[in-house]
Amino acid sequence: MNRRVMVKVPASTANLGPGFDALGMALSLYAWIEISIPEDGRTVINLHGDGLAGIPVDKSNLIYKVAQLVFEKAGVSIPEIAIDMYIEIPLTRGLGSSASAIIGGLVAANALIGSPLSEDELFQLSTELEGHPDNVGASLFGGIVVASWDGTRAAKVTIQPPVDLEVLVAIPQFELATEKARHALPAQLSMKDAVFNVANSSLLVAALASGQLNLIPHAMRDRLHQPYRAALVPGMAEILEHATEHGALGVALSGAGPTLLTLVHRGSTQKAELEAFLIETLKGHGIEAETMWLEPCSEGPELTIVREPNGQSFMERVKGEVRA
C-alpha cells in the first residue's frame, strides 16, 4: 500500500454536437486530486483555490465516496483518508468537472492500494456513477472517445485527435445543472431527426479518425438535443448558426452547457475574429463570458506516487502546472 498518491486528470467535452452521450474529448484543463493515509487517523478534506464553494468537506464528498467504492470492490477497508483537491475546471459549465473528480478519485484510490482494479474496471465503475461513458471515458483514456453503454456494460474506442485541431471555448458566467438541461429534452423524436443524428455522428467520427477536418462543419450538426437546449443559453442559437462563418470548423454546446465549444484549424487566420464573435454575440444577449484556447488532451490521468515525503505542500507540488 502507498501512503500518498496524486493524480492530474484532464477536463472533457461531451457530445461534440450529434454524438449525444456517445462522443467525448479530453481537454487541457485539469483537476489535481491527492489521497493519502492521514497520520492522525481521521478523514480530512482540503479544498484549494477558488470556485469550490459548496463542495462537501465531510464523508458526503464525491471523491471520498468514489474512493470507498474502489476499496470495497478490492476487498480492503480504509474508512479514514485525507483528500486534497485543486480544480481549474469551471464547475457546472459543461466541461466535465464531475467526471474529472470521479476519475481522479477512482485512479488515486486504486493506486493507493497498489492498483488491483484494471483500467476497464475503473471505466465500468465511472460510467455507472456518471450515467454515461463520454466524459469519464475521455478523462480516463484521453483523446477522443467513442463509447456506448447499455446500462450494464460500457465499451469504447479511442481516437487520437488530429494534430491540426485546436479548441476555443466560451464559458458563460452562470451555471447550468445537467439535470435542468436534460429536462429540456423531448420524450420522443421523429425518425427523420434520429437518422440525421446517426448519419452526422458517424460522419464526425470518420472525419476525426481520418483527419478530414473539412467534413467537420457538415458533421457537427445536431437535431437531438441542442435545438431544445438553446433557450437555456441566450445567444447559443446564433452562435451555432454562424460560428463557421467566422473561422470555426464546427461548433457545439459542450456537454449540457452552458459552455459553447468551437473546433478550429491550428493554421486559421480567423482566430481573433472567432473569439470576438463569441464574446460579442453572448454579450449582445446579456451574457458575460470568458474565452479559453485549449488543446485536445491525448493522455488520460497522470499519476504520481509519493514514496518519500519531501516537505512540500500539496499546492507546492501543483504549482507551476496551473493554467495562468
N, C-alpha and C positions, 0 to 999 in steps of 0.2 A: 504494500500500500504506500502511495505517495502522501506527503503531508500538505503539499500546496501545488496547485496547478492553475495556470491562467490560459484562457482561450480568447482569441481575437476572431470575431465572426462577422462576415460581410452582411450588409443590408440586401434587400431584394425588391424587385418589382414583379408583379404578377399580371397575368392575362395577356399583356402586350397587344391589347385590342381584342382580337377574336378568340384567343385561346383561354376562355373563361375556366378558371380552376385547373388548367392543364399546362400552361406555359409560365415559366419563371426565369428570371435572370438575376444573378448576383451583381451587386453594385459596390463601388469603392467608398462606402460609408461603413462604419464599424461599431460593434459593441465589444467591450472588453469585460470579461467575467472571470473572476478568480474564486475558487473554492478551496478551503483549507480546513484542517482539523484544528479547532480552537484550543489553545493551551489551557484555558480555564474551564473547558468542557461545556460551554454554553453557546447556543446559537446567537450569532450577531450578524446583522446585515447592514452594510455601509453603502450608501449611495453617494456617488461623486459627480460633480458637475451640475449644470442647470437643466431644467426641463423635466426632472424626475419626480416632481411633487405628486403625491397621491399613490406612489408605488409603496406597497406594504413593506415594513421592515420587521415583520414577525414571521411566523411559520405559515402564514397565508400567502407569502411571497411566491410568485410563479416559479422562480428559479429554485427555491427551496423545495417546492412540491415536485418539480421535474427531477431534481436530484434524488429525492426519496423513491421515485418510481424506478430509477436506474438501480438503486441499492436493493430494492425489493425484488426486481427481476433477476438480479445477480445473486440473490440469497444472502446478502450481508445486511447488517444493522449499524447505521451511523446516524442516530437521531439528532445529533448536535453537530452543526457545521458553521463555518464562517464564510460569508459571501461578500465580495466587493464587486461593484459594477460601475462602469462608466460607459454611457451610451451616447454616441454622437448622432445616432439616427433619430430624426424627429419622431416623437410618439404620435400615434393615431393619425398618420398622414398618408398611409398607403405605401410605405417603404419597408414593410416587413419587420417592424421593431419587435413585435411579439414573437414572430418566427425566429428572429435572431436570438432572443432571450431563451426560447425553448431549446434551440440547437446549442447555444452556449452552455446552458445548464446540463443538457444530456452529455455533451462531449467532455465537459470538465468533470462531472461526477463519475463518468465512466473511466476517465484517465486517473482519477484519484484512487480508484480501487484496482488499477492495473489493466484497464481496458478489456474486461471479459465479454462485453457485448460487441457484436460486429457492427460495421457501418450500416449494413442493411437493417439490422435490428433497431438501430437508432432512427433510421429513416421511417420504419413502420411505427415506432412509438411517436415520433414527432408528427407524422401525418394524422394519426388518430387524435392527438392532442389539438392540432390546429384545425382539423376538419377537412383539409385539402392539402395536396402534396406540392403545390407550385412554389410558395415562398420557402417552406422548410427545405425542400429539395435543392433550391438554388443556394441557400445559405449553407447547407451541409456539403454539397458536392462542388459548388462553384459553377461558373459558366452559365449556359442556357440549359434549362431542364425542361424536357417534355415528359409529362407524367400523367398517370391515371390512378384512380383509387376507386375500388368497387365497394367500399365500406368494410372490407376485410383485409385486403392486401393492396399496397401501393407498388407500382412499377414505374421505372423511369429510364430515359436515355439522356445523356448529357452531350451537349454540343459546345465546342469551343467558339466563343464569339468571334466574328470576323475582325481582323486586325484594324480595319479602317472605320470601325464603328465607335462613335462617342455618344454620350447621353447628356442631354440637358433637361433638368427638371425645374419646374416652377412649383414652389411649395407655398400654398396659401397659408395665411396666418390664422387659420382656425382648424379645429379638429373635426374629423368625421368618423364616427364609430362604424366599424364594419357591419354591425347588426343593423344600423339605420340604413346603410347603403344597400344591404341585401333586401330589406323590407320594401325598397323602391322597385324591385324587380317583379315582373308579372308572373302569375302562376302558370300561364301557358303561352306558347309561341306558335307562330304559323310554321308549317313545313317549309315554306319558301325562305323564311328567315333562318331556320335551323340549317338548311342546306347551304345558304350563303355563308354562315359562320364556319361550317365544316370545311367548305372549299377554301376560304381565306386562311383559316388556321393551318390547314395542310400546306398551302402555298407559302405561308410565312415561315414555317419550319423548314421547308425545302430551300427557300431563299437564304435563310440564315445559315443553314448547313453548307450550302454551295457557295456562299459569299456573293450571291447575285443581289446586291443591295438595290439595284434599280427596280426590283419587284416589290420592295417593302411598301412604297406608297399605296399600291393596289392591295397588298395582302393584309394590311393592318386595319382594314375597315371592319366594323362590327355592328351587328344589329341585335345582339343578345343581351347586353347589359348597359352599354354606355348611353344609348338614347334615353333610357329610363332614369339614369342617374344624373343626367345633365342639369336638371333643375336644382340639384344639391350643390353644384359648383357654378355660381354665376360666371359667365364668360366661357365656360367649357365648350359649349356647342360651337361658338365662333372659332375657338382655337382648333377644335377637331376638324372643322371645315376648311380652315385657311392656313394652318401652320406649314403645310408643304409648299405654299406659295412664297414663304419667307425662309426657305432653306432646310426645312425638316425632311428627312426621308420618310418618316412616319410619326404619328402622334397617337397617344392613348392616355386614358385615365390610368394612373399607376395603382394597381390593386383596387381597393374600394375607394380610393381617393382620400383627400381632395387633391393630392399632388398630380400634376399633369406632366407626362414624360414624352420627350421627343428623341428619336434616334436621328443622328446626324453623321454625315460622312466626315471623316477626320480632315479631309482636304477642302471642306466647304469654305467659300469666301463670304457666306451669308450668316456667319455665327452671331455677330453683333446685331444684325438685323433681326434674327430669330429671337434672340434674348429680349430685345426691346419690344418686339411684337407680343411676346408672352406677358411681360410686365405691364405694358400699356393696355392690353386687352382686359386683363383682370382688373387693373386699376379703374378702367372705364366702367366696370360693373361694381365698383366699390370694394374690391378685394385687394388688400396688400399682399404681396408675395415675395418670397426670396428665390432667386435662381441659383442653381449649382451646376457646374460642369463635372460630370462623373465619368468614370471608366467602367465598362463591364469588368467584373472581377472573375478571373479564370480559376481561382483557387477557393476552396472551402476554408474551414476553420484552421487557424494557425495556433498550435498548442505548445505551451511552454511548461515544462515540469521543473519546479524549483526544488532542487535536491539539497542545496546548501544555502541557508539564508544569508543575504549579503547586506542586510541592514536597510535596504531600500524600501520605501513605502510603495503601496500599490500604484499611486499616481506617479511616482518617480519612475516606475517601470513602464508605465503607459506613456509618459511624457515624451514628446518628440515624434510620436506617431499620430497624434490627434490632428484632425483636419483644422487648419488655421481658419 
